[in-house]
Every structure is written in C-alpha cells, then in structure tokens.
Amino acid sequence: MEFLFGFWQFFYSNIFTKPQYFVGLIVLVGYLLLGRKWYDALAGFIKAVVGYMILNVAAGGLVSNFRPVLAALGDRFGLQAAVIDPYFGQAAAEAALKQAGHATGLTVQVLLVAFLTNLALVIFRKLTKVRTVFITGHIMVQQSATATWLMALALGDNVQQLQFVVLLGIVLGVYWAVAANLTVEATQELTEGGGFAIGHQQMFGVWLVDKFAHKFSGKNDKKIEDLELPGFLSIFKESIVATSILMVVFFGAILLVLGKDYLVSVNGQEIVVMASKFKMATLKEGDNFFFYILQIALTFTVYVQILQLGVRLFVAELSEAFQGISNKLLPGSMPAVDCAAVYGFGSPNAVTIGFLFGVLGQVIAILGLIVFKSPVLIITGFVPVFFDNATFAVYANHKGGLRAASIMSFLSGVIQVLGGAIAAGAFGLAAFGGWHGNFDWDTVWVGFGFLMQHFQYIGLGIVLVILLAIPQLQYSRNKEHYFLIAEDYETYLENKQA
C-alpha cells in the first residue's frame, strides 16, 4: 500500500499536476496502443509536450503580466475587496482552512480519489453515460482548494479525515466527469470532430452558451470572421491589429487611472494585495509613459498569438493519439482539456471580443455593488474575465455570431461579479480577499455550497444526485447519437444527415 501511495505521490508531483507531461504521456501511450513505431510515438510525445508548454508560456504570461494591472487598482485606491480569480481564491481558501485549524495538505489524496472516480464513471459509461476524462491537472488543484473549504465549512469537525477525503474526492470527481461531459457536443461541433472536450472552470457555462447563443442572434447577424468592415475599419479584420489597438485603449485607460507616479513608486516591486503577491512591470521616472502603455498592450497580443500556436500543435497530437486509449482502454472516451484549446477554431478576434465585453459586464456590475452599498466589494480577476469570456465568445460566435458573442460575454461578466460577491460573503472568503471567480464557481458551485452548508450530508447527497442525473438526461434526449458523436464524428454526421 505504501508503494502504491508513493508511486501516486511521484506521479502527482511530476506528471499529474504538470499538464504538459500528462498530455504527453497520454499521446505516447495512445500512439503505442495504435501500433505506431516507438520513434513516431516519441515524436508525438515531444510535439504534444512542447505544444502544451507553448500554451503554458502564453497562459502564464497573460496571467502574470495582466493580473497585476487589475489587482493594482485595489492597492492604488486602498480597496478592501475580494478578487475574483482562482489564484486569489485558492490563497484565500488555504488561509481560511489554516485559520480554522484544518489540514491543508489533503490535495494529493483528494485528487487521487477524484481522478479514480472520474475514471470509474467512464469505465462504466454504459450505466453512467459519462464520456470524458478530466486531465487539466493545475485546474484540479485550484478547484480542490476551494471545494475543500466549502466541505470543511459544511461538515466542520464532525467528520474523520479519511471520510472527508473520500467524500470530497467523489464530489469533485463526479463534477469533473459530468461537467466536462456537458461540453462534448458543443466542442465536437465547433472543432468539426476535434476529439476533445473542455476540462476547465466554465464547463456548465459552455453548455449554456451553446444552447442559448442562437436566441441572441440577430436576423442578419454575421459571424465575426464574416464581417465586412468599411474603410479604415477593415484593419480590424486582422486579429493582431484588432487585439493590439483595443488593448492599447483598454490597458491605457487602466494605467492612466493608476497614474505614472504610482507605477514609478512600485517600479517592478513585489506588492501584496489581498494576501496575494503581484509584480508590476518596471517603470522608471525617465521612461516615456505612452511607450510603457504600448509595451503592456502589445505584450497581450504577443501572448494571445503564442497561445494559439501552442493550441494548434498539441491538440492535433492529442486528438489523434487518444483514439488508441479510447479504442483499447477506455472505449468511447474523450480527454477534457484546457479551454484555450478552442481558441484556434473560428475567428481569432472572438477571443478579444469576449474579453472586452466580459470586462464591460464586470465593470458595470462592480459599479452596481458600489451604488447599492454591497457588503462585499469585488475586484476584477484576470483569469475569469479573459479565459471564461474568451471561451464563451468562441462558442457563441459559432452558434449565434457577433451579437451573441458580445451579449453572452457581457452577461457572463455581470454574473461573475454578482455570483462572486454572493459566494465570497456567504462562504466567508471575502475576509481573506478572494474567491474562485470563474463562471461555474459563481453559479452552480454557489448552489452546491449552500446545499452542503445548510443540509450537510443530505446536501452532499442532493449534489451527487443532481450531477449524476445530468448525463442521464443528456442521453435520454439523444440516445441514437449520444455515444457516436464522441466515438466517430464523421459517421455521426453521415447518420444525422441521412
């Protein structure tokens, strides 16, 4: 038993929580199961790992460079508020657990139980109707911290550690499996049979956007990539140009509000905001402020372009290699990966539009909190406002065009702030400066948290029943094509058209 746990700890530390190696291992095993030569399998492993590392560089760069810009607003004006961002949320949950006297080192065991739960649901897919394996390790760690606090808040000291780990692991594993499973149809249609689903922080949101985007579409509304812009506006057809100009305006406004004097005073220092540290880009007294703004804005464009390059590289390898695992080990299953994997499909400008309209929704909602004197004030977090809303815009544009992408990203921004304010206050994390902030954690997990908090074990049971019922309802509405769309998209299209 000690050997098995030791192996899991090694796997957890070196592979499971490092998605580039987890994805690479899946590609390697998948190609070997497909009967490929060892050197072809090795080449696939390398391309998948490098592709995901490129994505990680871009995603990490976006977060580390632009989260501080938004968080600095709180430091600059002395705002005491909760930042809606999974990094701040994770730090707040861990601080709350520590203050309450709970052990915070349960992540390894919880993730093991959760991952095994997900695998079991896929293995018994004929019964459970689950088709997806959640493999985005770093997201699992973030969600585990917040879920651990919600469980600790609900059950308190009335549960043994082993029981706590098993219960939380089962709840998380079922959520990962079921929520990722909700994104199968939407993602297969968007990517034209890409062979993956979404395993991230906004999976229920992706399903909602896919189902309702057409209702926000105008009569003659075009998709973003089909727009014909007159005169000088035609330059916005180029995603690099459009993103750069819009980000100069957006970040320029924020940096002007912060002021050059403030930015010079911090000058690349590490500053603590809401129990989390951030480091602003260096600005010295003699530096030109306009070119500083330009550098910040264009860096955003650079990282978005890098992200899309990484996506194209690793998705191609993963989609093909996972067929080996699906055919031999987990029949009919699909990997659920980072939401950024869909940014290479459809219009590149959808990502920028989603971000900007999400920001607009968040700003209006925050002003509403101030006007109505909410006991909890919210500060925009970069991860939800970019990754959630960019993802929603890609799916909404596919089904409903520009209007749907704009409106649904805007509504998401509003929901993120209002749901985050409710959650941070109700679950006691406002005092620790953060909440998870992503769409699912501002909506369905708020409901799950209330059920667990007020009904303890009965609430846990209700949450599990709700989650396990979802794939059954999905299957009942599409029995003929439910598994086929994941197993063989081309045949699914042929059967659907027949």
C-alpha positions, 0 to 999 in steps of 0.5 A: 500500500505504501508503494502504491501511495508513493508511486501516486505521490511521484506521479502527482508531483511530476506528471499529474499536476504538470499538464504538459507531461500528462498530455504527453504521456497520454499521446505516447501511450495512445500512439503505442496502443495504435501500433505506431513505431516507438520513434513516431510515438516519441515524436508525438510525445515531444510535439504534444509536450512542447505544444502544451508548454507553448500554451503554458508560456502564453497562459502564464504570461497573460496571467502574470503580466495582466493580473497585476494591472487589475489587482493594482487598482485595489492597492492604488485606491486602498480597496478592501475587496475580494478578487475574483480569480482562482489564484486569489481564491485558492490563497484565500481558501488555504488561509481560511482552512489554516485559520480554522485549524484544518489540514491543508495538505489533503490535495494529493489524496483528494485528487487521487480519489477524484481522478479514480472516480472520474475514471470509474464513471467512464469505465462504466459509461454504459450505466453512467453515460459519462464520456470524458476524462478530466486531465487539466491537472493545475485546474484540479488543484485550484478547484480542490482548494476551494471545494475543500473549504466549502466541505470543511465549512459544511461538515466542520469537525464532525467528520474523520479525515479519511471520510472527508477525503473520500467524500470530497474526492467523489464530489469533485470527481463526479463534477469533473466527469459530468461537467466536462461531459456537458461540453462534448457536443458543443466542442465536437461541433465547433472543432468539426470532430476535434476529439476533445472536450473542455476540462476547465472552470466554465464547463456548465457555462459552455453548455449554456452558451451553446444552447442559448447563443442562437436566441441572441442572434440577430436576423442578419447577424454575421459571424465575426470572421464574416464581417465586412468592415468599411474603410479604415475599419477593415484593419480590424479584420486582422486579429493582431491589429484588432487585439493590439489597438483595443488593448492599447485603449483598454490597458491605457485607460487602466494605467492612466487611472493608476497614474505614472507616479504610482507605477514609478513608486512600485517600479517592478516591486513585489506588492501584496494585495489581498494576501496575494503577491503581484509584480508590476512591470518596471517603470522608471521616472525617465521612461516615456509613459505612452511607450510603457502603455504600448509595451503592456498592450502589445505584450497581450497580443504577443501572448494571445498569438503564442497561445494559439500556436501552442493550441494548434500543435498539441491538440492535433497530437492529442486528438489523434493519439487518444483514439488508441486509449479510447479504442483499447482502454477506455472505449468511447472516451474523450480527454477534457482539456484546457479551454484555450484549446478552442481558441484556434477554431473560428475567428481569432478576434472572438477571443478579444471580443469576449474579453472586452465585453466580459470586462464591460459586464464586470465593470458595470456590475462592480459599479452596481455593488458600489451604488447599492452599498454591497457588503462585499466589494469585488475586484476584477480577476484576470483569469475569469474575465479573459479565459471564461469570456474568451471561451464563451465568445468562441462558442457563441460566435459559432452558434449565434455570431457577433451579437451573441458573442458580445451579449453572452460575454457581457452577461457572463461578466455581470454574473461573475461579479454578482455570483462572486460577491454572493459566494465570497460573503456567504462562504466567508472568503471575502475576509481573506480577499478572494474567491474562485471567480470563474463562471461555474464557481459563481453559479452552480458551485454557489448552489452546491455550497449552500446545499452542503452548508445548510443540509450537510450530508443530505446536501452532499447527497442532493449534489451527487444526485443532481450531477449524476442525473445530468448525463442521464438526461443528456442521453435520454434526449439523444440516445441514437447519437449520444455515444457516436458523436464522441466515438466517430464524428464523421459517421455521426454526421453521415447518420444525422444527415441521412 
